Amino acid sequence: MRQGIRFGSLAASLVIFASLVVLPGCTRHPSEEEMTQLNSLKAEVTSLQNQISSKQQEKASLQSQISDKDSKLQQCATDKELVQQRLQNWK
């Protein structure tokens, strides 16, 4: 019987303690500090999204340049082969 009272008392104490810890954090509106932090995070997200967009454009530009250089390289190889064939036929 005595253990039941102890257990009930301990359980009640834990519930009260948990309520005191949890309930103050459950307000209806965010605090000014939380709003400032949220706005800061939103600004950071926007900045990072802009950086991603910029890097994607840069990547597309570089890929286009690589494609242009590859086609020029292929044309040079074709021209070189043609010149070598003509040199052999000329002799």
C-alpha positions as CSV (number, residue, x, y, z in Angstrom):
1,M,0.0,0.0,0.0
2,R,2.8,2.3,0.9
3,Q,4.5,1.6,-2.4
4,G,1.3,2.5,-4.3
5,I,1.2,5.9,-2.6
6,R,4.9,6.4,-3.3
7,F,4.4,5.5,-6.9
8,G,1.4,7.7,-7.3
9,S,3.2,10.6,-5.6
10,L,6.2,10.1,-7.9
11,A,4.0,9.9,-11.0
12,A,2.2,13.0,-10.0
13,S,5.5,14.8,-9.4
14,L,6.7,13.7,-12.8
15,V,3.6,14.9,-14.6
16,I,3.7,18.3,-12.8
17,F,7.4,18.7,-13.7
18,A,6.8,17.7,-17.3
19,S,3.9,20.2,-17.5
20,L,6.1,23.0,-16.2
21,V,8.8,22.2,-18.7
22,V,6.6,21.7,-21.7
23,L,3.7,24.1,-21.4
24,P,5.6,27.4,-21.3
25,G,7.1,26.5,-24.7
26,C,3.7,26.0,-26.2
27,T,2.5,29.5,-26.6
28,R,0.0,30.6,-29.2
29,H,2.3,33.1,-30.9
30,P,6.0,33.0,-31.6
31,S,8.3,35.3,-29.6
32,E,10.1,38.2,-31.1
33,E,13.4,36.3,-30.9
34,E,11.8,33.3,-32.8
35,M,10.4,35.7,-35.4
36,T,13.8,37.2,-35.9
37,Q,15.4,33.8,-36.2
38,L,12.7,32.7,-38.7
39,N,13.2,35.8,-40.8
40,S,16.9,35.3,-40.7
41,L,16.5,31.7,-41.9
42,K,14.1,32.8,-44.7
43,A,16.7,35.3,-45.9
44,E,19.4,32.7,-45.8
45,V,17.2,30.3,-47.8
46,T,16.5,32.9,-50.4
47,S,20.2,33.7,-50.7
48,L,21.1,30.1,-51.1
49,Q,18.4,29.6,-53.7
50,N,19.8,32.6,-55.7
51,Q,23.3,31.1,-55.5
52,I,21.9,27.8,-56.7
53,S,20.2,29.5,-59.7
54,S,23.4,31.4,-60.4
55,K,25.6,28.3,-60.3
56,Q,23.1,26.4,-62.5
57,Q,23.3,29.2,-65.1
58,E,27.1,29.2,-64.9
59,K,27.1,25.4,-65.3
60,A,24.9,25.6,-68.4
61,S,27.2,28.3,-69.9
62,L,30.3,26.2,-69.2
63,Q,28.7,23.1,-70.7
64,S,27.8,25.1,-73.8
65,Q,31.4,26.3,-74.1
66,I,32.6,22.7,-73.7
67,S,30.3,21.6,-76.5
68,D,31.5,24.3,-78.8
69,K,35.2,23.4,-78.1
70,D,34.4,19.7,-78.7
71,S,32.8,20.4,-82.0
72,K,35.8,22.6,-83.0
73,L,38.2,19.8,-81.9
74,Q,36.2,17.3,-84.0
75,Q,36.4,19.7,-87.0
76,C,40.1,20.1,-86.5
77,A,40.6,16.3,-86.4
78,T,38.5,15.9,-89.6
79,D,40.5,18.7,-91.3
80,K,43.8,17.1,-90.2
81,E,42.8,13.8,-91.6
82,L,41.8,15.4,-94.9
83,V,45.1,17.2,-95.2
84,Q,47.1,14.0,-94.5
85,Q,45.1,12.1,-97.2
86,R,45.8,14.9,-99.7
87,L,49.5,15.0,-98.8
88,Q,49.8,11.3,-99.5
89,N,47.9,11.6,-102.8
90,W,50.0,14.6,-103.9
91,K,53.3,12.7,-103.7
